[in-house]
Amino acid sequence: MAFSKFTFFMALAMALSVGQTMSAADLNQTRESYSAEVTKKYSYHYLKYLPKGYDGKKKFPLLLFLHGAGERGSDLEKVTKHGPPKLIKQGKQFPFIVISPQCPKDSWWDANALDAMVDQIIKTHAVDESRVYCTGLSMGGFGTWSLGGINPDRFAAFAPICGGGRWSDAYQMREKPVWVFHGDADKVVPLEESERMVKALKQRGGKPKFTIYKGVNHDSWTETYNNPKLYEWFLSHKKE
């Protein structure tokens, strides 16, 4: 019995000692807060196409095109290598205002900067805000997913080509029309990147269209942008 009491009191003393030690440690760990406004300057040069009949009064849909990594730099001519800018250079007419920014060398598309740029375009042009669309290839495909993730409500529809993104982007875009394109032989950006995003959209109630090009490597954009049905699909969607 004596041994049992001794053991009990020793355990109690140790517990009190630990409690005192923890209390002392807590006194050395205070709660503080920090607040600061951090700003970063972004600058994008861009190509602008105004549709036939644009007079600054009648409002037109807006199509934002994001190029891939190979077209980065300070030479806007590079942006005409693929997609709508290439077709416009060849003489094709679009029923959209087409804005094609150029990402600076060694940089990646920044969704917040792009969103701010679209703000400025809308303020200074006759844009039908119920029909704003975004599409991009490769790095621009990733940029399309990212932009949709931060401000899906701005856009009426998205068409990311051979890109990928975060599941959280898919969650934000779940209620938006999305048409995804990818080649199943892509060795630069694996098909799994698009498959993962499509799966995420469906799990969150989305109903994306998904076109897989059989035997096509990374260039899944030429056939996509040459297809008039893509632009018809865009125009069939309008924000409520």
PAZAPA-4460 file (N, C-alpha, C; in steps of 0.05 Angstrom, whole numbers, plus 32768, in hexadecimal, padded with zeros to 4 digits):
% residues 240
    n_x    n_y    n_z   ca_x   ca_y   ca_z    c_x    c_y    c_z   seq   type   mol
   8011   7FE8   8000   8000   8000   8000   8011   8019   8000     1      M     A
   8028   8019   8010   803A   8030   8012   8046   8035   7FF6     2      A     A
   804E   8020   7FE9   805A   8023   7FCE   8047   802F   7FBA     3      F     A
   802D   8026   7FBD   8019   8030   7FAB   8014   804E   7FAF     4      S     A
   8014   8057   7FC9   8011   8074   7FCE   8028   8084   7FC4     5      K     A
   8040   8079   7FC8   8058   8086   7FBE   8058   808A   7FA0     6      F     A
   804F   8075   7F92   804D   8076   7F75   8039   808B   7F6C     7      T     A
   8022   808C   7F7A   800D   809F   7F74   8017   80BC   7F77     8      F     A
   8024   80C1   7F8E   802E   80DD   7F93   8044   80E5   7F80     9      F     A
   8055   80D2   7F78   806A   80D8   7F65   805E   80DF   7F4A    10      M     A
   804A   80CF   7F42   803C   80D4   7F28   802E   80EF   7F29    11      A     A
   8022   80F6   7F40   8014   8110   7F42   8028   8127   7F41    12      L     A
   803F   8123   7F4E   8053   8138   7F4E   805E   813D   7F32    13      A     A
   8062   8127   7F23   806C   8129   7F08   8058   8137   7EF6    14      M     A
   803F   8130   7EF9   802A   813D   7EE9   8028   815B   7EEF    15      A     A
   802A   8162   7F08   8029   817E   7F0F   8042   818D   7F04    16      L     A
   8058   817F   7F05   8071   818B   7EFA   806F   8190   7EDC    17      S     A
   8064   817C   7ECE   8061   817E   7EB1   804D   8195   7EAB    18      V     A
   8037   8196   7EBA   8023   81AB   7EB6   802F   81C6   7EBA    19      G     A
   8040   81C9   7ECF   804D   81E3   7ED4   8060   81EA   7EBD    20      Q     A
   806F   81D5   7EB3   8081   81DA   7E9D   8073   81E3   7E84    21      T     A
   805C   81D6   7E7E   804D   81DD   7E66   8042   81F9   7E69    22      M     A
   8039   8200   7E81   802E   821B   7E85   8044   8230   7E81    23      S     A
   805C   822A   7E8A   8072   823C   7E87   8079   823F   7E69    24      A     A
   8077   8229   7E5A   807D   822A   7E3D   8068   823A   7E2F    25      A     A
   804F   8237   7E37   803A   8246   7E2A   803D   8264   7E2E    26      D     A
   8048   826B   7E45   804D   8288   7E4A   8062   8293   7E37    27      L     A
   8073   8282   7E2D   8088   828B   7E1B   807F   828B   7DFE    28      N     A
   8067   8281   7DF8   805D   8280   7DDD   8044   8291   7DDB    29      Q     A
   8048   82AA   7DD3   8032   82BD   7DD2   8024   82BD   7DB7    30      T     A
   800C   82C8   7DB6   7FFD   82C9   7D9E   8000   82E5   7D92    31      R     A
   8009   82E6   7D79   800E   82FF   7D6B   8000   82FE   7D50    32      E     A
   8000   8315   7D42   7FF4   8316   7D27   8004   8327   7D15    33      S     A
   8002   8322   7CFB   8011   8332   7CE8   7FFF   8338   7CD0    34      Y     A
   8001   8351   7CC6   7FF0   8359   7CB0   8001   836B   7C9D    35      S     A
   7FFF   8366   7C84   800E   8377   7C70   8000   8375   7C55    36      A     A
   8003   838A   7C45   7FF8   838A   7C2A   8010   8386   7C17    37      E     A
   8010   8370   7C09   8025   836A   7BF6   801C   836D   7BDA    38      V     A
   8029   837D   7BCA   8021   8381   7BAF   8037   8378   7B9C    39      T     A
   802F   8370   7B84   8041   8367   7B70   8038   8372   7B55    40      K     A
   804A   837D   7B46   8043   8388   7B2C   8045   8373   7B16    41      K     A
   8030   8371   7B05   8030   8360   7AEE   802C   8370   7AD5    42      Y     A
   8038   8368   7AC0   8036   8376   7AA7   8033   8362   7A90    43      S     A
   801E   8363   7A81   801A   8352   7A6A   8016   8363   7A51    44      Y     A
   8026   835D   7A3C   8021   8367   7A22   800D   8354   7A15    45      H     A
   7FFC   835D   7A03   7FE8   834B   79F8   7FE0   8354   79DC    46      Y     A
   7FD6   8340   79CD   7FCA   8345   79B3   7FAC   8348   79B7    47      L     A
   7FA1   835C   79A9   7F84   8361   79AB   7F78   835F   7990    48      K     A
   7F62   8350   798E   7F53   834E   7975   7F37   8358   797B    49      Y     A
   7F2E   836B   796A   7F13   8375   796C   7F02   836B   7955    50      L     A
   7EEB   835F   795A   7EDB   8353   7945   7ECF   8368   7932    51      P     A
   7EC7   835F   791B   7EBB   8370   7907   7EA2   837C   7913    52      K     A
   7E9F   8396   790F   7E87   83A4   791A   7E8B   83B0   7936    53      G     A
   7EA3   83AB   7941   7EA8   83B7   795C   7EAA   83D5   7959    54      Y     A
   7E9A   83E3   7969   7E9A   8400   7968   7E9D   840D   7984    55      D     A
   7EA1   83FC   7998   7EA4   8406   79B3   7E89   8409   79C1    56      G     A
   7E73   8404   79B3   7E59   8407   79BF   7E4B   83EC   79C2    57      K     A
   7E49   83DE   79AB   7E3E   83C3   79AC   7E51   83B1   79BB    58      K     A
   7E46   83A1   79CD   7E56   8390   79DE   7E5B   8375   79D0    59      K     A
   7E73   836B   79D3   7E7B   8351   79C7   7E86   833E   79DC    60      F     A
   7E84   8324   79D7   7E90   8311   79E9   7EAF   8315   79E9    61      P     A
   7EBB   830B   79FF   7ED8   830D   7A02   7EE4   82F1   7A05    62      L     A
   7EF9   82EC   79F5   7F07   82D2   79F7   7F24   82D8   79FF    63      L     A
   7F2C   82CC   7A16   7F47   82CF   7A20   7F56   82B6   7A18    64      L     A
   7F6C   82BA   7A0A   7F7D   82A3   7A01   7F98   82A4   7A0F    65      F     A
   7FA0   828D   7A1B   7FB9   828B   7A29   7FCB   8277   7A1A    66      L     A
   7FE2   8281   7A11   7FF5   8270   7A02   8005   825D   7A14    67      H     A
   8016   824D   7A07   8026   823A   7A16   8041   8245   7A1D    68      G     A
   8052   8234   7A2A   806C   823D   7A34   807F   8246   7A1E    69      A     A
   807D   823A   7A06   808F   8241   79F0   808B   825D   79E5    70      G     A
   8075   826A   79EB   806F   8285   79E0   8075   829B   79F4    71      E     A
   8081   8295   7A0B   8088   82A9   7A1E   809D   82BC   7A14    72      R     A
   809F   82D4   7A20   80B4   82E7   7A18   80A9   8303   7A14    73      G     A
   80B6   8311   7A02   80AF   832E   79FD   80A9   8333   79E0    74      S     A
   80A7   831E   79D0   80A1   8320   79B4   8085   8316   79AF    75      D     A
   8072   8329   79AB   8056   8321   79A8   8051   8310   7990    76      L     A
   8063   8311   797D   805F   8300   7965   805E   82E3   796C    77      E     A
   806B   82DB   7982   806B   82BF   798B   804F   82B6   7992    78      K     A
   803F   82C8   799B   8024   82C1   79A4   8012   82B9   798C    79      V     A
   801A   82C1   7974   800A   82B9   795D   8011   829E   7952    80      T     A
   8021   828F   7961   802A   8274   7958   8014   8260   7959    81      K     A
   8002   8263   796C   7FED   824F   7970   7FD2   825D   7977    82      H     A
   7FBD   824D   7975   7FA3   8256   797F   7F96   826D   7970    83      G     A
   7F83   827A   797D   7F75   8290   796F   7F87   82A6   7963    84      P     A
   7F9D   82AE   7971   7FAE   82C3   7964   7FB9   82B9   7949    85      P     A
   7FC0   82A0   7947   7FCA   8295   792E   7FB4   8296   7919    86      K     A
   7F9C   828F   7920   7F86   828F   790D   7F7F   82AB   7904    87      L     A
   7F80   82BE   7917   7F7A   82DA   7910   7F8F   82E4   78FD    88      I     A
   7FA8   82DD   7901   7FBE   82E5   78F0   7FBA   82DA   78D3    89      K     A
   7FAD   82C3   78D2   7FA8   82B6   78B8   7F8E   82C2   78AA    90      Q     A
   7F80   82D3   78B9   7F69   82E0   78AD   7F4E   82D7   78B8    91      G     A
   7F4E   82C5   78CB   7F34   82BC   78D6   7F28   82D2   78E7    92      K     A
   7F0D   82D5   78E5   7EFE   82E8   78F5   7EF0   82DA   790B    93      Q     A
   7EF0   82E6   7922   7EE2   82DB   7939   7ECC   82EF   7943    94      F     A
   7EB7   82E4   794F   7EA2   82F5   795A   7EA8   82FE   7977    95      P     A
   7EC1   82FC   797F   7ECA   8303   7999   7EDE   831A   7998    96      F     A
   7EE1   8329   79AE   7EF9   8337   79B4   7F0D   8322   79BE    97      I     A
   7F24   8320   79B1   7F37   830B   79B9   7F4F   8319   79C5    98      V     A
   7F55   8312   79DE   7F6C   831D   79EC   7F80   8306   79F1    99      I     A
   7F99   830A   79E7   7FAD   82F5   79E9   7FC6   8301   79F6   100      S     A
   7FC8   82FF   7A10   7FE0   830A   7A1E   7FF8   82F9   7A1A   101      P     A
   8010   8305   7A1F   8029   82F6   7A1E   8035   82F5   7A3A   102      Q     A
   803B   82DC   7A42   8048   82D8   7A5C   8066   82DF   7A5A   103      C     A
   8071   82EE   7A6D   808E   82F4   7A6C   809F   82DC   7A6D   104      P     A
   80B7   82DE   7A64   80CB   82C8   7A63   80CF   82BD   7A80   105      K     A
   80D1   82A3   7A81   80D6   8295   7A9B   80C0   8299   7AAF   106      D     A
   80A9   82A1   7AA7   8092   82A5   7AB9   807C   8291   7AB2   107      S     A
   8068   8290   7AC4   8050   827F   7AC0   8038   8292   7AC2   108      W     A
   8022   8289   7AB7   800A   8299   7AB9   8002   829D   7AD6   109      W     A
   7FFC   82B5   7ADD   7FF3   82BC   7AF8   7FD5   82C2   7AF6   110      D     A
   7FC5   82B2   7B03   7FA8   82B5   7B00   7F9E   82D0   7B0A   111      A     A
   7FA9   82DA   7B20   7FA0   82F4   7B2A   7FA7   830B   7B18   112      N     A
   7FBE   8309   7B0B   7FC6   831E   7AF8   7FB5   831D   7AE0   113      A     A
   7FAE   8305   7AD6   7F9D   8302   7ABF   7F81   830D   7AC5   114      L     A
   7F77   8307   7ADD   7F5D   8310   7AE5   7F5C   832E   7AE5   115      D     A
   7F71   833B   7AEF   7F72   8358   7AF0   7F73   8363   7AD4   116      A     A
   7F81   8356   7AC2   7F83   835F   7AA6   7F68   835E   7A99   117      M     A
   7F59   8348   7A9E   7F3E   8346   7A92   7F2C   835C   7A9D   118      V     A
   7F30   8363   7AB7   7F21   837A   7AC2   7F26   8393   7AB1   119      D     A
   7F3F   8398   7AAB   7F46   83B0   7A9C   7F3A   83AF   7A80   120      Q     A
   7F3B   8398   7A73   7F30   8395   7A58   7F12   839B   7A58   121      I     A
   7F05   8391   7A6C   7EE8   8395   7A6E   7EE1   83B3   7A73   122      I     A
   7EF2   83C0   7A83   7EED   83DC   7A88   7EF1   83EE   7A70   123      K     A
   7F03   83E6   7A5E   7F0B   83F7   7A48   7F00   83EE   7A2D   124      T     A
   7EF0   83D9   7A2C   7EE5   83CF   7A13   7EC7   83C8   7A17   125      H     A
   7EBA   83C6   7A01   7E9D   83BF   7A01   7E9B   83A0   7A02   126      A     A
   7E9C   8396   7A1A   7E9C   8379   7A1F   7E81   8370   7A2A   127      V     A
   7E76   835B   7A1E   7E5F   834D   7A29   7E68   833C   7A40   128      D     A
   7E64   8346   7A58   7E6F   8338   7A70   7E61   831D   7A75   129      E     A
   7E4C   8318   7A68   7E3F   82FE   7A6B   7E4B   82E9   7A59   130      S     A
   7E5D   82F2   7A47   7E6A   82DF   7A35   7E89   82E4   7A34   131      R     A
   7E95   82DE   7A4A   7EB2   82DF   7A4C   7EBD   82C2   7A4E   132      V     A
   7ECF   82BB   7A3D   7ED9   82A0   7A3B   7EF7   829F   7A3E   133      Y     A
   7F01   8287   7A46   7F1E   8284   7A49   7F27   8269   7A3E   134      C     A
   7F3D   8269   7A2F   7F48   8251   7A25   7F67   8254   7A24   135      T     A
   7F75   823E   7A24   7F92   823F   7A23   7F9D   8223   7A1E   136      G     A
   7FB6   8222   7A14   7FC3   8209   7A0E   7FDC   8204   7A1E   137      L     A
   7FE0   81EC   7A27   7FF7   81E4   7A36   7FFA   81F5   7A4F   138      S     A
   800F   8206   7A51   8011   8218   7A68   7FF8   8229   7A6A   139      M     A
   7FED   8230   7A53   7FD4   8240   7A52   7FBC   8230   7A5B   140      G     A
   7FBE   8215   7A58   7FA9   8204   7A62   7FA9   8204   7A80   141      G     A
   7FC1   8203   7A8C   7FC4   8205   7AA9   7FBA   8220   7AB2   142      F     A
   7FC0   8235   7AA3   7FB7   8250   7AA9   7F99   8252   7AA9   143      G     A
   7F8C   8244   7A96   7F6F   8245   7A94   7F62   8239   7AAC   144      T     A
   7F6C   8222   7AB5   7F62   8215   7ACD   7F66   8227   7AE5   145      W     A
   7F7E   8233   7AE7   7F84   8244   7AFE   7F73   825D   7AFF   146      S     A
   7F6E   826A   7AE8   7F5D   8282   7AE7   7F41   827B   7AEE   147      L     A
   7F37   8264   7AE4   7F1D   825B   7AEB   7F1A   8255   7B09   148      G     A
   7F30   824D   7B15   7F30   8247   7B32   7F2D   825F   7B43   149      G     A
   7F38   8276   7B3B   7F37   828E   7B4C   7F1E   829F   7B47   150      I     A
   7F14   829E   7B2E   7EFD   82AF   7B28   7EEB   82A2   7B13   151      N     A
   7EDE   828C   7B1A   7ECD   827E   7B06   7EB5   828E   7AFE   152      P     A
   7EAB   829F   7B10   7E93   82AE   7B0A   7E96   82C2   7AF4   153      D     A
   7EAE   82CA   7AEE   7EB2   82DD   7AD8   7EAD   82D1   7ABD   154      R     A
   7EB2   82B7   7ABA   7EB2   82AA   7AA0   7E98   829A   7A9B   155      F     A
   7E91   8299   7A81   7E7A   8289   7A79   7E82   826C   7A72   156      A     A
   7E9C   8268   7A6A   7EA5   824D   7A62   7EC3   824D   7A60   157      A     A
   7ECE   8234   7A62   7EEB   8230   7A61   7EF2   8219   7A4E   158      F     A
   7F09   821C   7A41   7F13   8206   7A30   7F31   8203   7A34   159      A     A
   7F39   81F4   7A48   7F56   81EF   7A4D   7F60   81D8   7A3B   160      P     A
   7F77   81DC   7A2E   7F82   81C9   7A1B   7F9C   81BE   7A26   161      I     A
   7F9F   81A4   7A28   7FB7   8196   7A32   7FC4   81A4   7A49   162      C     A
   7FB3   81AA   7A5D   7FBD   81B7   7A76   7FB6   81A6   7A8E   163      G     A
   7FB5   81B3   7AA5   7FAE   81A6   7ABE   7FAB   81BB   7AD3   164      G     A
   7FA5   81B2   7AEB   7FA1   81C5   7B01   7F9D   81B8   7B1B   165      G     A
   7F92   81C7   7B2E   7F8E   81BD   7B49   7F70   81B4   7B4C   166      R     A
   7F6C   81A1   7B5D   7F51   8198   7B62   7F3F   81AF   7B6D   167      W     A
   7F4C   81C2   7B7C   7F3C   81D8   7B86   7F32   81EA   7B6F   168      S     A
   7F42   81EC   7B59   7F38   81FB   7B42   7F1F   81EE   7B36   169      D     A
   7F20   81D3   7B34   7F09   81C5   7B2A   7EF0   81C9   7B3C   170      A     A
   7EF5   81CA   7B56   7EDE   81CF   7B68   7ED1   81EA   7B62   171      Y     A
   7EE2   81FF   7B5E   7ED7   821A   7B58   7EC9   821B   7B3D   172      Q     A
   7ED2   820A   7B2A   7EC7   820B   7B0F   7EB1   81F7   7B0A   173      M     A
   7EA8   81EA   7B1E   7E96   81D3   7B1B   7E7B   81DA   7B0E   174      R     A
   7E73   81F3   7B10   7E59   81FB   7B05   7E5C   8208   7AE9   175      E     A
   7E75   8209   7ADF   7E7A   8217   7AC6   7E7D   8202   7AAF   176      K     A
   7E75   820A   7A96   7E7A   81F9   7A7F   7E98   81F8   7A7A   177      P     A
   7EA3   81E0   7A78   7EBF   81DC   7A73   7EC2   81C7   7A5E   178      V     A
   7ED2   81CD   7A49   7ED8   81BA   7A34   7EF7   81B5   7A35   179      W     A
   7EFF   819D   7A3B   7F1B   8196   7A3E   7F25   8187   7A26   180      V     A
   7F3D   818D   7A1D   7F49   817F   7A06   7F65   8175   7A0E   181      F     A
   7F6C   815D   7A04   7F86   8152   7A09   7F8C   813B   79F6   182      H     A
   7FA6   8138   79EE   7FAE   8121   79DE   7FB7   810A   79F0   183      G     A
   7FAF   80F2   79E9   7FB5   80DB   79FA   7FD2   80D2   79F8   184      D     A
   7FE2   80DD   79E5   7FFE   80D6   79E2   8010   80EE   79EB   185      A     A
   8005   8100   79FA   8013   8118   7A03   802A   8110   7A16   186      D     A
   8043   8117   7A0E   805A   8110   7A1F   8064   8129   7A2E   187      K     A
   8058   8140   7A29   8060   8159   7A37   804F   815E   7A4F   188      V     A
   8035   815E   7A4B   8021   815F   7A60   8010   8146   7A5E   189      V     A
   8014   8133   7A6F   8005   8119   7A6D   7FE7   811D   7A6D   190      P     A
   7FDA   810B   7A5F   7FBC   810B   7A5E   7FB0   810B   7A7A   191      L     A
   7FBE   80FE   7A8D   7FB4   80FB   7AA8   7FAF   8116   7AB5   192      E     A
   7FBC   812B   7AAC   7FB8   8145   7AB8   7F9B   814F   7AB3   193      E     A
   7F92   814B   7A9A   7F77   8153   7A93   7F63   8140   7A9F   194      S     A
   7F69   8126   7A9E   7F57   8112   7AA9   7F51   8117   7AC7   195      E     A
   7F66   811F   7AD5   7F63   8125   7AF2   7F50   813C   7AF6   196      R     A
   7F53   8151   7AE6   7F41   8168   7AE9   7F25   8162   7AE1   197      M     A
   7F21   8153   7ACC   7F06   814B   7AC3   7EF9   813A   7AD9   198      V     A
   7F08   8128   7AE4   7EFD   8117   7AFA   7EF5   8129   7B12   199      K     A
   7F06   813C   7B19   7F00   814E   7B2F   7EE6   815E   7B2A   200      A     A
   7EE3   8168   7B11   7ECB   8177   7B0A   7EB2   8165   7B0E   201      L     A
   7EB4   814D   7B03   7E9D   813B   7B05   7E96   8134   7B22   202      K     A
   7EAA   8130   7B32   7EA6   8129   7B4E   7E98   8140   7B5D   203      Q     A
   7E9B   8158   7B53   7E8F   816F   7B60   7E76   8178   7B52   204      R     A
   7E6B   8167   7B40   7E52   816D   7B33   7E54   817B   7B18   205      G     A
   7E6D   817F   7B0F   7E71   818C   7AF5   7E6A   8179   7ADE   206      G     A
   7E66   8184   7AC6   7E60   8174   7AAF   7E72   817D   7A97   207      K     A
   7E8C   8178   7A9A   7E9F   8181   7A85   7E9D   8170   7A6C   208      P     A
   7EA4   817C   7A55   7EA8   816E   7A3C   7EC6   8167   7A3C   209      K     A
   7ECC   814F   7A31   7EE8   8147   7A31   7EEE   813A   7A16   210      F     A
   7F00   8147   7A07   7F08   813C   79ED   7F25   8132   79EF   211      T     A
   7F28   8118   79E9   7F43   810C   79E9   7F4A   8105   79CC   212      I     A
   7F61   810F   79C3   7F6A   810A   79A8   7F7C   80F1   79A8   213      Y     A
   7F74   80DC   799A   7F82   80C3   7999   7F9C   80C6   7989   214      K     A
   7FB3   80BE   7995   7FCC   80BE   7988   7FD9   80D9   7985   215      G     A
   7FCD   80EE   7992   7FD8   8109   798F   7FEA   810F   79A7   216      V     A
   8001   811A   79A1   8015   8121   79B6   800C   813C   79C2   217      N     A
   801F   814F   79C6   8018   8167   79D5   8007   817B   79C5   218      H     A
   8009   817A   79AB   7FF9   818D   799B   7FDC   8184   7998   219      D     A
   7FCD   8189   79AD   7FB0   8183   79AC   7FA1   819D   79A7   220      S     A
   7FAF   81B3   79A2   7FA2   81CD   799F   7F9C   81D4   7982   221      W     A
   7FAC   81CB   796F   7FA7   81D3   7953   7F8C   81CA   794A   222      T     A
   7F86   81B0   794E   7F6B   81A6   7946   7F55   81B4   7956   223      E     A
   7F5A   81B9   7970   7F46   81C6   7981   7F3F   81E1   7977   224      T     A
   7F53   81F2   7972   7F4E   820E   796B   7F45   8210   794E   225      Y     A
   7F4A   81FC   793E   7F41   81FC   7922   7F24   81F3   7920   226      N     A
   7F19   81EA   7936   7EFE   81DF   7936   7EE9   81F5   793C   227      N     A
   7ED8   81FD   7928   7EC4   8212   792D   7EB1   820C   7944   228      P     A
   7EAE   81F1   794A   7E9B   81EA   795F   7EA4   81F4   797A   229      K     A
   7EBE   81F8   797E   7EC8   8203   7997   7EBC   821F   799C   230      L     A
   7EBD   8230   7988   7EB4   824B   798B   7E95   824C   798C   231      Y     A
   7E88   823A   797E   7E6B   8238   7981   7E64   8230   799D   232      E     A
   7E73   821E   79A8   7E6E   8214   79C4   7E72   822B   79D7   233      W     A
   7E87   823B   79D4   7E8B   8252   79E5   7E72   8264   79E5   234      F     A
   7E6A   826C   79CD   7E54   827F   79CA   7E39   8274   79D3   235      L     A
   7E38   8259   79D5   7E1E   824D   79DF   7E1B   8251   79FD   236      S     A
   7E30   825A   7A0A   7E2F   825D   7A28   7E30   827A   7A2F   237      H     A
   7E1E   8281   7A41   7E1C   829C   7A4B   7E16   829C   7A68   238      K     A
   7E23   82AD   7A77   7E1E   82AE   7A94   7E01   82B8   7A99   239      K     A
   7DF4   82AC   7AAC   7DD9   82B4   7AB3   7DDA   82CF   7AC1   240      E     A
***
